[in-house]
Amino acid sequence: MLLSNLKELKNDMVNKDWTICSFIFEYKEIEYIVLVKRFVGTEKRENQYALVKLHFMKTNDLRDDMQVEANSSRLIIETQTLREYFGIEYTDNLGNILQQLTKRLGDVIPKNVPECISDIERTAMVRSLSRSDSEDPNKIYCNKVKRNPNGGQRSVFNADKTKLLRTSLFEYFRNEPNISFCYYADPAMENDDKTILRNFSK
């Protein structure tokens, strides 16, 4: 199967409690960030055979993107959409070319959640997580934590965003799922861990 690593990667994401991860893919001299997203929370599966959702973004313009469901054998998408996004000319042997594209993608899909990511990958993931959480993607400055009323639990997206942006703060509250992390778009609102913990303890 051309995308066989996706199954192992998804299992590793589940085991490590990640809803999202990323890797780099290059095709026709264009570099893409590929976000791998599990179907959790607001991220809904459309095709019953889909394993994950892949979100392609051109590194030089994150807004130039395409989202596609995928499983271990293929990208679940119309041929024309795939061809147009990757700039593939229509030819008689189009099927072979798309298979080569899928194989090239399969060759770079990691089997485990990558531990080292670039700043642009982190930015792309945080933007995606904010949108999944119905948040402004510019809200990246943590100001405080709050205890959710009525035993409410923080969202998986709020957790992953904090793992990426404020690892040490997340670790402090890892085992308290009723604590959520509050983010703002204004960098002047950001507090360090010590201030956030002191204010929370009051």
N, C-alpha and C positions, 0 to 999 in steps of 0.2 A: 504494500500500500504506500502511495506516494507521500502521504502526510502522517506516517505511522507514529512519529515522535509526539504528535499532539495528545495521544492517549496518556502516555507516560507523563507529559508535562502537566496535563490537567490533574492527574492523580497527585502529582507533587504539589501543585497549587492547593489542592484540598488538604493534603497532609500538613502543609505549612501555613494553612489558614490565609491564603491570598486569593482575592477575587480577580486580580489583574497582574500581568507581568509583561515584559517587552523583550524584543530582540531586533536586530538590524538586518534588513534584507536589501540587496542591491540587484537592480535589473536594468539593463540598457543604460548603464552609467548613471542611473538615478538611485539615490539612497533613500530608503523608506524606514520609518520606525513602524514596527508591527506590534500593536497591543493585543494580547491574548486575554479575552474576558470570559469568565464563567457566567453561566445563566443563574444569577442570584438577584434577589431584591427586584429592582425595576428593570433589570436586564432580562428580557423575555425571549424564549426560543420560538422561532417561527416554523422551522422545519423540524419535524419530530426526530430526524436522524442526525441533527446537528450536535456536535460535541462541545464546541466553543464558538465564540464570535471573534473574528480577526478584524482589527481596525487598522488599516494601512494609512500612513500619513507621510507625505514627502518631507524629508528633514529640513529642506530649505523653505517650506511653507506648510505648517501643520494644518492649515485650513483646507489644503488640497488633499482630501481624504476619501476613503471608501471603506464601508463596513460590510463584511460578508460572513455568513455562517460557514462552518467547515466541520468535516469529520476526518477520520484517518485516511480516507481515500480521495477526497476531493473538496474543492471550494464550491459551495452551494450558491451559485449565482448565474445569471444569464451570461452567455458567451459574449454578447455584444458589450455589456457593461464592463466586463473584465478586459476585453480587448481595448476599449476606448480609454480606460483608466491607465493602463500600462503602455499606451501608445503603440499597439501592435497593428500593423497594416493587415487588411483582409487579403488572404491568399488561399490557394486551393488546399494547401497542407496546414490549414489553421489548427486543426485538431492536434497535430504533432507539436506545433509551437506552444499551444496552451498546456499540453502535457509536459513539455520541457520547462515551462514556467513553473508549473506545480511541483515538478521534481526539484528544481533549483530551490524553491521555497522550502520544500521538505528537507533538503540537505542542511539548511541553516536553523531549523526549528530546534531549540534545545530540549533535552529530556527533563531538565530540572529548572526550577526558577533561578534565573541568573542572580548572582550575589552582587556583581559589580555592574552598575548601569551608568550611562552618561547623563550629564545634566539635562540635555534635551529630551532624553527618554523619561527622566523623572518629571520634567515639566509636562510632557504629553500625558503621562499617567495621571498626574494630579488634576489636570484639566478634565480628563475623562471621568475621574472619580467624582469631581465636583458636580459635573453635569448629571451623573447617575444619581447623585444625592440631591438633585434639584437646587444646587448651589451655584452662585456666581463663580466661574472658573478663576476669577481674579482674587478670590478670597483664599489667600495662602499664608496669612500672618496670624498665628495662634495667640489669642489674648487671655483665654481662661478655659477652665473646664467646668462642667456643670453636672449635677446629679439629675437624671431624667425623672420627671414626676410619674407617679403611679407604677413604679418599677419598669418604666420603658427602657429599652435597650438601644445603645448606639447602633447606627447602621454599619454594615460591613464596609461601606464606602468611606465613612468617617474614620473607621479604624485603619483601613489601608492608607488613606491619605496621611494620617498621623504617623504611621510606620515609615512613610517615605520622607515626610518633612520634619518630624520631631520624634525621632526614634527613642531617645532616652525618656521623654515624657510619656510616650506610649507604654514603654516597659513598666513605668511606675503604676499605670492603671490597667495593665493588660488583663488582669484577673477580676476587674470590676466592670463588667459589660454595661452597667447602668450609668456609667460616666461617659459623657460626650465631650468632644473637643470643639471649641468655638473659634472660628476663623473670620478674619476681616480683610477687606481689600486695601485698607490703609496701612502702609508699613509702620507708621508711627504707633499703631495700636499693638504691635507685637510685644510680648513679654517673654523674658527668659524663664526657664523651668523653675528656678528658685522663687521668682515673684508669683508665678502661677500657683505653685504648691502652697506658698504662704497665704495667698489670698483665699485659696480653697479651704485651707484649714481653719480660717476664721468663720 
